Amino acid sequence: MTLGHDGAAELACAQAADAAGSPFHVAVQLRGVDSSIWSLVVLKTSRVRELLLWDSNPTGGAGLRPGVSSRACVRFEFAPGISDPISCIAEAAR
């Protein structure tokens, strides 16, 4: 989903797939101050959830040095209508 795109249909599809335990992935472009940023959430067949974050310039300094980070997620939270509509919850609520 690119910046400015509503994405309601894509988010509804991802949320339904997540609830059903069906594999899916969705990429969301995020607003960066001085770089291009993409967030990719993935539910694998083994019910393993992961967030990948690609940043074209994570240090914010001179010279582009793109970077990718990843984080395991216990669950996803969906919030349509905001700039980062899918959150990775890293540990279970107590």
VEXNU-753878 format. One record per residue (C-alpha): residue in one letter; x, y, z. Coordinates in steps of 0.02 Angstrom, whole numbers, padded with zeros to 5 digits, always signed. Each point is the difference from the previous one (the first is absolute). Layout:
AXYZ;...
This chain:
M+00000+00000+00000;T+00079+00163-00054;L-00010+00164+00093;G-00169+00082-00023;H-00085-00164-00049;D-00150-00042+00109;G+00043-00185+00013;A-00163-00049+00086;A-00027-00151-00113;E+00179-00061+00021;L-00008+00019+00189;A-00169-00089+00011;C+00071-00144-00102;A+00157-00010+00110;Q-00102+00009+00160;A-00115-00140-00059;A+00148-00108-00052;D+00086+00031+00167;A-00157-00047+00097;A-00018-00160-00103;G+00185-00044+00017;S+00022+00008-00189;P+00170+00055-00065;F+00009+00178-00067;H+00113+00149-00020;V-00034+00185-00022;A+00122+00143-00029;V-00035+00177+00059;Q+00100+00153-00050;L+00034+00111+00151;R+00040+00185+00003;G+00185+00027+00032;V+00083+00165+00043;D+00148-00022-00118;S-00022-00175-00069;S-00117-00124-00078;I-00071-00127+00124;W-00102-00158-00029;S-00075-00113+00131;L-00040-00180-00049;V-00102-00113+00113;V-00004-00186-00033;L-00097-00147+00069;K+00088-00159-00052;T-00081-00172-00014;S+00067-00050+00170;R-00096+00145+00079;V+00163+00093+00022;R-00027+00187-00011;E+00139+00118-00051;L+00025+00186-00033;L+00133+00054-00124;L+00047+00183-00011;W+00098+00068-00148;D+00074+00175+00016;S+00095+00081-00144;N+00106+00099+00123;P-00018-00059+00181;T+00143+00107+00066;G-00067+00161-00075;G+00177+00052-00046;A+00083+00037-00165;G+00004-00143-00123;L-00136-00129-00017;R+00029-00164+00090;P-00166-00093-00008;G-00038-00118+00143;V-00123-00136+00044;S-00051-00049+00175;S-00116-00139+00056;R-00099-00039+00156;A-00103-00151+00052;C-00180+00041+00045;V-00120-00093+00114;R-00146+00085-00085;F-00045+00145-00114;E-00115+00145+00041;F-00091+00082-00144;A-00048+00185+00004;P-00064+00060-00170;G+00008+00185-00032;I+00168+00038+00081;S+00172+00017-00080;D+00065-00166+00069;P-00158-00109+00000;I+00076-00167+00056;S+00095-00016+00164;C+00110-00146+00051;I-00033-00052+00179;A+00161-00083+00056;E-00060-00084+00159;A-00164-00064+00066;A-00102+00114+00113;R-00001-00052+00184;
